[in-house]
Amino acid sequence: MADFDFLKEEYLTLRKEVELAMAELNVLETYCVYGTAAAFVWLSSNPLDGALLFAWFIPLLLVAFGAARSWAIAKHLG
C-alpha cells in the first residue's frame, strides 16, 4: 500500500509541474506576441534614422528569446 501512495504522490507532483510549465508557456507566448506587436507599432510610428534602424531587430530578439525559452521548457519536460 505504501508503494501505491508513493506513486500517486509522484504522479500528482509531476502533473503539477507539467501544468505549471504549460501555464508559463502560455504567458510567454502572450508576452512575445504583445511585445512584438508593441515594438512594431512603436517602430512604424517613428521616422527612420541611423540609431532607430538597429531597433528593428528588437522584435526578432523577442521572438528568438521566447523560442529559446520554449525549447528549454520542452526539453525539461521531455
N, C-alpha and C positions, 0 to 999 in steps of 0.2 A: 504494500500500500504506500510505503514511503517513496518508492520509485515513481509511482503514478503522480503523487503530489509534486515531486521534483520536476517531472516532465511537464506537468500542467503549468507550473510557475515559470519554467523556462520558455514555454510557448507564449505565455502571456507577456513576458518581458520582451521577447523577440518581436511579437506583434506590435507592441507599443513603440519599439524602436523603428519599425517599418512605418507605422502611422506618422510618427514624428518626422521621419525623413521625407515622406510624401508631402506633408504639410510644409516643410521647408522648401521643397522643390516648387510647390505652388506659389509660395511667397516670392521665391527667387524669380520665377517666370513672370510674375506680375511686375516686380520691380524692374526687370530687364525691359519689358515691353514699354512701361510708362517712362522709364528713364531714357530709353532710346527715342521715344516719341517726343519727349520734352526737349531733348538735345537737338533733334532735327527741327522742331518748331523754333527754338531759340536761334539756331544757326541760320535758318532760312529768313528770319526777320531782321538779321543784321547784315550790313554790307560786307563784302569780301575784302579783306586786306591780308597782308603777309602773315600776321600772327593768327588771324582767325582761320586761315587756310589749314593750319595744323589741327584746329579744333574739330574739323570734320572727321577726325579719327576717333573722337570720344565715343560715339555710338558703337563703332566697331569694337573698341576696347570693352565697353559694357557687355556686348554680346559675347565676346571672347572669354571674359572672366565668368560670366554666367554659364557658358558652356563648360568651362573647366570645372566649375563647382558642381554642376550637374553630373559630369563624368565622375568626379570624386565620390559623390553620394552613391551613384550607381555601382561604382567599384566597391565601395564599402558594403553595400547591401548584397552584392554578389558573393 
